[in-house]
Amino acid sequence: MNFITLGESPRVDLVPELIKIIGRDFDYREIGLLDDVSDYKNVSPENDNDLYVSRLKNGSQIKLSKKWAKNKIKEMNLSGNSVILCTGDFGGLNIIQPSKSVNCFLNSLPKINKLAIVCPVREQVKSLCSRWDSFAKEVDYYYYSPYENKGVFPQRKKYDFIYLDCMGYTLEHEKLIGRNSDARTVSARKILGNFLRCLII
């Protein structure tokens, strides 16, 4: 199995914990879209709607273009199952996309009255509204970077559910944000890990 990150590999902050959630040993390879890129000017987003957030090998956060990322994946010669470690929409690409598992999970829940979405940076909030506004009667948006550990997340406000919309959020982030808001909280990482557990034999 290939794990593809938009930033640099290895994702020491992500893949080991994802494997623990899956709960099985298997062979995998990590690929970073920025592994062979030294000049980041060409990967910069054109605007807020073209924005993804990922992690460099040194642990720092990087913003990059959705369009560039999709084209980069299209050019890759992948064999076997490949998983994109990003919650964005990658259209018709022949890869496993966490966004689809997340959509199925939230759609399977009873109707949510109040939902909170947490994403890494403020600039992403506007583009997320068209995706998540239909999932609940009321949706609030927050930004908190899992790589820089700064931003604003729900605190002591009544929600039915809080979803952490980035693969960078750890199980510890789940506990932290859930503890501060007293709401059921789940990360894309946990949803993807449980999905992959059913796929891997």
C-alpha positions as a Markdown table, in Angstrom:
| # | Residue | x | y | z |
|---|---|---|---|---|
| 1 | Met | 0.0 | 0.0 | 0.0 |
| 2 | Asn | 1.1 | 3.5 | -0.8 |
| 3 | Phe | 0.6 | 6.4 | 1.6 |
| 4 | Ile | 0.8 | 9.7 | -0.2 |
| 5 | Thr | 1.2 | 12.9 | 1.6 |
| 6 | Leu | 1.0 | 16.3 | 0.0 |
| 7 | Gly | 4.1 | 17.5 | 1.9 |
| 8 | Glu | 7.3 | 15.5 | 2.6 |
| 9 | Ser | 7.7 | 12.0 | 3.7 |
| 10 | Pro | 8.0 | 10.2 | 6.1 |
| 11 | Arg | 5.0 | 11.4 | 8.0 |
| 12 | Val | 6.3 | 10.4 | 11.4 |
| 13 | Asp | 3.4 | 12.4 | 13.0 |
| 14 | Leu | 0.7 | 10.5 | 11.1 |
| 15 | Val | 1.5 | 7.1 | 9.6 |
| 16 | Pro | 2.6 | 5.3 | 12.8 |
| 17 | Glu | -0.6 | 6.3 | 14.6 |
| 18 | Leu | -2.7 | 5.4 | 11.6 |
| 19 | Ile | -1.1 | 1.9 | 11.6 |
| 20 | Lys | -2.0 | 1.5 | 15.2 |
| 21 | Ile | -5.7 | 2.5 | 14.5 |
| 22 | Ile | -5.7 | -0.1 | 11.6 |
| 23 | Gly | -4.4 | -2.7 | 14.1 |
| 24 | Arg | -2.6 | -4.9 | 11.6 |
| 25 | Asp | 0.9 | -5.3 | 10.2 |
| 26 | Phe | 1.3 | -4.8 | 6.5 |
| 27 | Asp | 3.8 | -3.6 | 3.9 |
| 28 | Tyr | 3.5 | 0.0 | 2.9 |
| 29 | Arg | 5.5 | 2.8 | 1.2 |
| 30 | Glu | 5.4 | 6.5 | 2.0 |
| 31 | Ile | 5.5 | 9.0 | -0.9 |
| 32 | Gly | 5.6 | 12.8 | -0.5 |
| 33 | Leu | 4.6 | 15.1 | -3.3 |
| 34 | Leu | 7.3 | 17.5 | -2.2 |
| 35 | Asp | 10.0 | 14.9 | -1.7 |
| 36 | Asp | 11.8 | 15.9 | -4.9 |
| 37 | Val | 10.8 | 19.6 | -4.9 |
| 38 | Ser | 13.4 | 22.2 | -3.7 |
| 39 | Asp | 11.7 | 25.4 | -4.9 |
| 40 | Tyr | 8.2 | 25.8 | -3.4 |
| 41 | Lys | 7.3 | 28.9 | -5.5 |
| 42 | Asn | 5.6 | 26.7 | -8.1 |
| 43 | Val | 3.5 | 24.8 | -5.5 |
| 44 | Ser | 2.0 | 27.9 | -3.9 |
| 45 | Pro | -1.9 | 28.2 | -4.0 |
| 46 | Glu | -3.3 | 30.8 | -6.4 |
| 47 | Asn | -6.1 | 31.8 | -3.9 |
| 48 | Asp | -7.9 | 30.5 | -0.8 |
| 49 | Asn | -10.0 | 28.1 | -2.9 |
| 50 | Asp | -6.8 | 26.5 | -4.2 |
| 51 | Leu | -5.4 | 25.9 | -0.8 |
| 52 | Tyr | -4.3 | 22.7 | 0.9 |
| 53 | Val | -2.1 | 22.4 | 4.1 |
| 54 | Ser | 0.5 | 19.8 | 4.8 |
| 55 | Arg | 3.7 | 19.1 | 6.7 |
| 56 | Leu | 7.4 | 19.2 | 5.8 |
| 57 | Lys | 9.9 | 16.7 | 7.1 |
| 58 | Asn | 11.2 | 19.2 | 9.6 |
| 59 | Gly | 7.7 | 19.5 | 11.1 |
| 60 | Ser | 6.8 | 22.9 | 9.7 |
| 61 | Gln | 3.5 | 23.6 | 8.0 |
| 62 | Ile | 3.3 | 24.4 | 4.3 |
| 63 | Lys | 0.4 | 25.7 | 2.1 |
| 64 | Leu | 0.2 | 24.4 | -1.4 |
| 65 | Ser | -2.0 | 24.4 | -4.5 |
| 66 | Lys | -4.8 | 21.9 | -4.9 |
| 67 | Lys | -4.4 | 22.1 | -8.6 |
| 68 | Trp | -0.7 | 21.4 | -8.4 |
| 69 | Ala | -1.3 | 18.4 | -6.0 |
| 70 | Lys | -3.9 | 16.8 | -8.2 |
| 71 | Asn | -1.7 | 17.1 | -11.4 |
| 72 | Lys | 1.3 | 15.7 | -9.5 |
| 73 | Ile | -0.7 | 12.6 | -8.4 |
| 74 | Lys | -2.0 | 12.2 | -12.0 |
| 75 | Glu | 1.6 | 12.0 | -13.2 |
| 76 | Met | 2.6 | 9.3 | -10.7 |
| 77 | Asn | 2.9 | 5.7 | -11.8 |
| 78 | Leu | 1.3 | 4.0 | -8.8 |
| 79 | Ser | 0.7 | 0.2 | -8.3 |
| 80 | Gly | -1.5 | -1.4 | -5.7 |
| 81 | Asn | -3.8 | 0.5 | -3.4 |
| 82 | Ser | -2.8 | 4.1 | -2.8 |
| 83 | Val | -4.2 | 6.3 | 0.0 |
| 84 | Ile | -4.0 | 10.1 | -0.1 |
| 85 | Leu | -3.3 | 11.5 | 3.3 |
| 86 | Cys | -5.5 | 14.5 | 2.8 |
| 87 | Thr | -9.3 | 15.2 | 3.4 |
| 88 | Gly | -9.7 | 17.2 | 0.2 |
| 89 | Asp | -11.6 | 16.2 | -2.9 |
| 90 | Phe | -9.4 | 14.5 | -5.5 |
| 91 | Gly | -12.1 | 13.9 | -8.1 |
| 92 | Gly | -11.9 | 10.9 | -10.2 |
| 93 | Leu | -8.3 | 9.9 | -9.3 |
| 94 | Asn | -7.9 | 6.1 | -8.7 |
| 95 | Ile | -6.8 | 6.4 | -5.1 |
| 96 | Ile | -8.4 | 5.9 | -1.7 |
| 97 | Gln | -9.7 | 9.3 | -0.5 |
| 98 | Pro | -10.5 | 9.9 | 3.2 |
| 99 | Ser | -13.1 | 12.5 | 2.2 |
| 100 | Lys | -15.4 | 9.7 | 0.9 |
| 101 | Ser | -15.1 | 7.7 | 4.1 |
| 102 | Val | -15.8 | 10.8 | 6.1 |
| 103 | Asn | -18.9 | 11.7 | 4.0 |
| 104 | Cys | -20.3 | 8.2 | 4.5 |
| 105 | Phe | -19.6 | 8.3 | 8.2 |
| 106 | Leu | -21.4 | 11.7 | 8.8 |
| 107 | Asn | -24.2 | 10.8 | 6.4 |
| 108 | Ser | -24.9 | 7.6 | 8.4 |
| 109 | Leu | -25.5 | 9.5 | 11.6 |
| 110 | Pro | -28.9 | 10.7 | 12.8 |
| 111 | Lys | -29.6 | 14.3 | 11.7 |
| 112 | Ile | -27.1 | 16.6 | 13.4 |
| 113 | Asn | -28.5 | 19.8 | 14.8 |
| 114 | Lys | -25.2 | 21.5 | 15.7 |
| 115 | Leu | -22.0 | 20.6 | 14.0 |
| 116 | Ala | -18.5 | 22.1 | 14.4 |
| 117 | Ile | -15.8 | 21.7 | 11.7 |
| 118 | Val | -12.2 | 22.3 | 12.6 |
| 119 | Cys | -9.7 | 22.9 | 9.8 |
| 120 | Pro | -6.0 | 23.9 | 9.9 |
| 121 | Val | -6.1 | 27.6 | 8.7 |
| 122 | Arg | -8.5 | 30.4 | 8.6 |
| 123 | Glu | -8.3 | 30.8 | 4.8 |
| 124 | Gln | -9.9 | 27.3 | 4.3 |
| 125 | Val | -13.1 | 28.1 | 6.2 |
| 126 | Lys | -15.0 | 29.8 | 3.3 |
| 127 | Ser | -14.3 | 27.0 | 0.8 |
| 128 | Leu | -15.5 | 24.4 | 3.4 |
| 129 | Cys | -18.9 | 26.0 | 3.8 |
| 130 | Ser | -20.3 | 24.6 | 0.5 |
| 131 | Arg | -19.2 | 21.1 | 1.5 |
| 132 | Trp | -20.4 | 20.9 | 5.1 |
| 133 | Asp | -23.3 | 23.3 | 5.5 |
| 134 | Ser | -25.8 | 20.6 | 4.4 |
| 135 | Phe | -24.7 | 18.1 | 7.1 |
| 136 | Ala | -26.5 | 19.9 | 10.0 |
| 137 | Lys | -29.0 | 22.5 | 10.8 |
| 138 | Glu | -26.3 | 24.7 | 12.2 |
| 139 | Val | -22.6 | 24.5 | 11.3 |
| 140 | Asp | -19.8 | 26.5 | 12.9 |
| 141 | Tyr | -16.2 | 26.6 | 11.6 |
| 142 | Tyr | -13.0 | 26.9 | 13.5 |
| 143 | Tyr | -9.3 | 26.8 | 12.6 |
| 144 | Tyr | -6.5 | 25.2 | 14.5 |
| 145 | Ser | -3.3 | 24.1 | 13.0 |
| 146 | Pro | -2.2 | 20.6 | 14.0 |
| 147 | Tyr | 1.3 | 21.4 | 12.9 |
| 148 | Glu | 1.7 | 24.7 | 14.7 |
| 149 | Asn | -0.7 | 24.0 | 17.5 |
| 150 | Lys | -2.3 | 27.4 | 17.3 |
| 151 | Gly | -5.7 | 28.8 | 16.3 |
| 152 | Val | -9.2 | 28.7 | 17.7 |
| 153 | Phe | -11.2 | 25.6 | 18.4 |
| 154 | Pro | -14.7 | 25.0 | 20.0 |
| 155 | Gln | -14.8 | 25.6 | 23.8 |
| 156 | Arg | -17.7 | 25.0 | 26.1 |
| 157 | Lys | -20.3 | 25.5 | 23.4 |
| 158 | Lys | -23.0 | 22.8 | 22.9 |
| 159 | Tyr | -22.5 | 20.8 | 19.7 |
| 160 | Asp | -23.8 | 17.4 | 18.8 |
| 161 | Phe | -20.6 | 16.6 | 17.0 |
| 162 | Ile | -17.2 | 18.0 | 16.2 |
| 163 | Tyr | -15.2 | 16.8 | 13.1 |
| 164 | Leu | -11.5 | 17.5 | 12.7 |
| 165 | Asp | -11.1 | 18.0 | 9.0 |
| 166 | Cys | -7.4 | 17.3 | 8.3 |
| 167 | Met | -5.3 | 14.1 | 8.5 |
| 168 | Gly | -2.8 | 16.0 | 10.6 |
| 169 | Tyr | -5.0 | 15.9 | 13.7 |
| 170 | Thr | -3.9 | 13.2 | 16.1 |
| 171 | Leu | -5.9 | 11.2 | 18.6 |
| 172 | Glu | -4.5 | 13.5 | 21.2 |
| 173 | His | -6.0 | 16.5 | 19.3 |
| 174 | Glu | -9.4 | 14.6 | 19.5 |
| 175 | Lys | -9.1 | 14.3 | 23.3 |
| 176 | Leu | -7.9 | 17.9 | 23.7 |
| 177 | Ile | -10.7 | 19.5 | 21.6 |
| 178 | Gly | -13.4 | 17.1 | 22.8 |
| 179 | Arg | -12.4 | 17.8 | 26.4 |
| 180 | Asn | -12.6 | 21.5 | 26.0 |
| 181 | Ser | -16.0 | 21.4 | 24.3 |
| 182 | Asp | -17.8 | 18.4 | 25.9 |
| 183 | Ala | -18.9 | 17.1 | 22.5 |
| 184 | Arg | -18.4 | 13.9 | 20.6 |
| 185 | Thr | -15.2 | 14.6 | 18.6 |
| 186 | Val | -13.7 | 12.5 | 15.8 |
| 187 | Ser | -10.8 | 13.0 | 13.4 |
| 188 | Ala | -10.4 | 12.1 | 9.8 |
| 189 | Arg | -7.5 | 10.0 | 10.9 |
| 190 | Lys | -9.6 | 7.7 | 13.1 |
| 191 | Ile | -12.3 | 7.4 | 10.4 |
| 192 | Leu | -9.8 | 6.5 | 7.7 |
| 193 | Gly | -7.9 | 4.0 | 10.0 |
| 194 | Asn | -11.1 | 2.1 | 10.8 |
| 195 | Phe | -12.0 | 2.0 | 7.1 |
| 196 | Leu | -8.6 | 0.7 | 6.1 |
| 197 | Arg | -8.9 | -2.0 | 8.8 |
| 198 | Cys | -11.7 | -3.5 | 6.8 |
| 199 | Leu | -9.7 | -3.4 | 3.6 |
| 200 | Ile | -6.4 | -4.9 | 4.8 |
| 201 | Ile | -6.3 | -8.6 | 5.2 |
